């Protein structure tokens, strides 16, 4: 999967996958053919055929993410998926969340009146989580696997350890900034549930996502997977959206997803080193052994406007400017960013997060 498959990359330096992943020309063609079938010959058959194809689509999701198909659910988006899923949980459960985490994650628990406690986002997030688990009785830990503002990637070895130390702890992960950006085998992970939208790193366009449930959570809550599936698919569902996610995952497989992620990781490591050398990264990023391909760089609104003039796509998050690299980005994209940042430093001298 190269730049030629993503038309927008021919005329801009796109470092904004963490906001919206790009649509490939192949996905566009697939979606157009899909809609034309509905238009010209589908009608009622369009919906009927979609219902019949769900089993094979869920099997594709399950194979890619490493779980059984009965515990894999195609959904419209993260926000919808987590709210339906939480309706099966006891509201008496106490939940630990991160104050600055993705708002739709934290609000899902607030809306359903869960008993929750918070910790602040911090460089040593794992230590803060562990201290909270030692001091309070927590039933659910809910967090983004990759923090959307800072790009902090939670240490899954740490999660496995606390899962061992607290075997009754339920771990729920928002995978929207993680799935499609990292290799992942759900049943080998410490998570009991992972939910994510498909329009970012999975490059599946809008209107789709996935929800995964562990065998242990199913048993612990006495979940009826049949009832859950009925909740997600009663009435109608986003046929084009879920079909697009199915297509996108098959594209990943066809182009050797592991190699794509290795390419992305190598570029992200170069970016981490060079951004740090220029002084654009907080100190804690270089101290962590693993980080995502999302970076919140110093410079604030002034830098954001400067990068916009250089046709570098990015977004303001918190007090910094967030840039993100996917496998369709190249060394040349990074070089353009670094040259722009060097010019910015010459023009504006000292800068801060403010």
N, C-alpha and C positions, 0 to 999 in steps of 0.2 A: 504494500500500500504506500504509494509515493505521492509527491505533491501534485502530479498531474491528475490524480483522482479527486482532488479537492480544489475546485476552481478558484476559491477565494484566496488560496495561497499564491496564486500567480501574480497578484497585485497588492498584497499587503503582508506585513510581518505579524502573523497571528499568534499571540502569546496569551490567549484568553480561553482556553479549553475549560478551565475551572469555572467559567461563567456559562459558556455554551460550546459544546463540541461541534465541529464542522460536519456538514452533510457532504458525503461523497457523491460523485456523479453516478456511481452505480446504485446507491440508495435512492437517489432522485429518480432514476429510470425505473427501479423496482416499484417505488411508490406510485409513479405515474401509471404504470401498467396495471397495478393493483386497483387503482381508482377507475381506470378505464374499463376494467372488467365489471366493476359495480355499475358503471354508467351504461354500458352497452348490452350486457347480457346477464348481469348478476341479479339485481333486485332482491327478492326473497332468498334466492340461492346463495347470494353473497354472505348473508348472515348464517344460513344453514351450513355452508361449507366451512365457515370460520369456526363454528362450534365443533365440527367434526375434526378439525385440524388441531384443536387445542392440545390433545394428548401428545401428539408428536412434537408440538412446539415446546411443551413443558419438558419433554424428554431431552430436547436439545439444550434447554436452559440447564437442566439437571446435570447433563454430561459435562457441559462447559464449566459449571461452578462446583461440581463435586458433591452431589447429594442425590437422593432418590427423587423421581419425578413427582411423587405424591406429596412431597414436602417443598415443592417449588411452585410458586404462584406468579403468573404474569399479572402485573398491576398497571394502573394508569400513571402513577407517580409515587414518589416517596410519601408525600403528605397524606395522600388518600390511604396508602397501604398501611402506614403505621397506626392510623386512627382506627381502621377496621381491626387490625391485629390486637390493639390494646383493649378492645371491647371484650376480649376473651380472658383478660387478666382480672384478678381480684384487685379492687381499688384500695384494699387495706395494705397492699404491698408498699414498702418504702423504697423510693427511687433516688439514686444518686446521679445528678447531671452536672454538666459544666456550664457555668453561668453565661459564658460568651459563645456557646456552641450554636449550631445552626438553629435559628428561631423556630422553625417548624417542628424540630425534634423536641425541644423543651416545651413548647406550647401544647403539643399533643398530650403530654402528661398533665399539664395544668388544666386543660379543657375538660379532661375526664376526672378531675378532682383526686388525682393520686396524691399520696403523702410523699413529698419529695424534699430533698436537701441538695444544696449546691456547693461546688468549689469553684474558685476562679481559674481561668485559663492561666497557665504558668509553664515555664520552660521545663521543669521537672514534674510533668503532669502525673507520671506514674507514681512517684513518691507521695504526692498529694492524695491520690486515689487510695493508696495503701493506708495512709494515716487515717483517712476517713473511715475505711472499712474496719480498722482497729478500734476506733472510738465510738462508732455507731453501728447499730444493727441494720444492715442494708439488704434488701431483697433483690433489687434490680440495679445494675450499672448500665446506663444508657449514654452512649457517646458516639460522635462521628469518628470513623476509623482514621480519616484524615480531616484535620480541622480546616474548615473552609477559609478562614481568615489568614491563618499563619502558615498553613501547609504542614503542621506537625503531624507526623505519622505515629500513631500509637504503637508501642512495642508489643507485638502479639506474644512474644515469649513471656513477657511480664503478665499478660492477661492469662496465659496458660498456667502460670505459677499461682496467681491469686484464685484461679478457678480450682486448682488443686487444694489450696489452703481454705477456700470457702466453697465447698462443693454444692451448696444450695443456692449460691449466687447465680442469678440469671444475667447474662451479658447480651445486650442488644446493641447492634452497630448500625449506624447510618453509613451505607456504602456508596453514597452518591459521588463522593470525591475519590473513591477508591476502586470500585469495580470498573474494569476496563483499563485501569492504569497500573495494576499490579497483578501478578499471578495469585490465584486464590483457589483453595480447595476447602469448601465450607465444612465438610464433615471432619476435616483434620484441624480445623480452627477452634479457638476457644469460645466462639460465639454460639449463643442459643437462637438468635434471630438476627438476620441481616436484611435490611431493606434499602433499596437504592433506585433512583431515577436513571433512565437510560440516555438522556439527551446530552450528557457531558462526555465522560471518558469512553463510554460504550458507543458513542457516535451513531445512535439509533434514532435521532430526531425526537420530536416531542410526542407526549401521550403514551409513554410506556415506562416500565420499571420492573423490578423483580423483588420478591419477598421469599426468604428461605427460613425454614424452621428445623431445629434439631430434633432428633429422636427423643433426647432426654427432656426437652421442653414439652414436647407432645405428651410424654408420659406424666411429667410433673403437673401439668395443667389439666390433664385429662381431655386434651383437645380432640375434637372430631374434625379430621381434615376434610371430610366430606362437607360438613357444615360450613367450614371456613371457605371452601371453594365455592359453595353456593352463595355465600355472602359477597365474594369478589365478582362473581359472574352472573348474579341474578339480574334479570332485565336484559341489558346488553352491555357490551364492553367495547373498548376502543380497538376495533378489529385491525385497522391500518397501523395503529401504534404498536400493538403486540407483534404483528407480522413484521414490522420494521426492526424490532429488537431481535426477532428470530433471524432475519436476514443479516443484521449487523454481526451477530455472534458467529454465524456461518462464515462470514467474510474474515473474521479474526482467525478462525480455524484454517481457512484456506490459505492464509498468508503467514501461518506459523506464529501464533500469538506470542509464544515464548520469545522468539527472536525480536518481534516488534517491541516487547517490553524491555528486553535487554538493550535495544537501541535507545529507547527513551531514557532508561536509567543511566546509561553512559553519558548522554547529553546533559541530563539533569545534574550529574555529579560534576561535570565541567562547569556548568552554570553556578553551582553552589560554591565551587572553589574561586571562580573569577569574580562573582558578586561579593564574596567575602573579602577578597584581596582589595577590592575597590572601596570597601567600607560601607556597602549598601545593605548588609544583612545584620540583624541582631546577633550578639555574641553567642547566644544559646544554640543557634542553628548549627554552627560549626562544631559545637561540643557534643551534639547528639550523633550517635553512630549511624542512624538511619533517618532520612528525611524524604518527604514526597517530592514530586516535581513541581510543587507550588511554592513560590517565594514571595514574601511580603517585604518589599524593598523600601528603604528610607527615601524620603523626598516629598511625600504628601501631594497636595493638589498642584503645587508648582511643577513637580516632576511629571505628574500625570498629564498636564497640559503640554508639557514639552514633548513627551513621548507620543502624544496624539499628533502633534505637528510632524513628527518623524514617521507617521503611519505605522506605529507599533501598537497593536491592539492589546489593551490591558484594562484594569478596573481598579478603582479606589476601594480598599477594604480596611476598615479601622483607620489608623493614622498613616498607613502606608499605601503603596501601589502594588497590587498583586499581579504577578506574571506567572504563567504556567506553561510547561513544555509537554507535548505529546509526541508520539512516535513519528508523526508527519512533520515535525519541526526538524531543523537541520543545524549543523555547525554555523552555517551562514546566518541563520536567524539569530543565534546567540551572538555572533560577531557584531551584527547590526545593533543589537541591544547594548552590548558592551561599549561600542564606539559612541553611541548616543549618551550613555551614562558618563563616559569620560568627558565628552563635550559639556554635559550638564555641570559637572564638577568645575570645569574651567570657567564657565560662565557665572556660576552662582556660588562658588567657593563652599563655605560651610553650609550644611543643611542638616535638618533634623527630621524626626517623625512628625513634628507639629505642622 
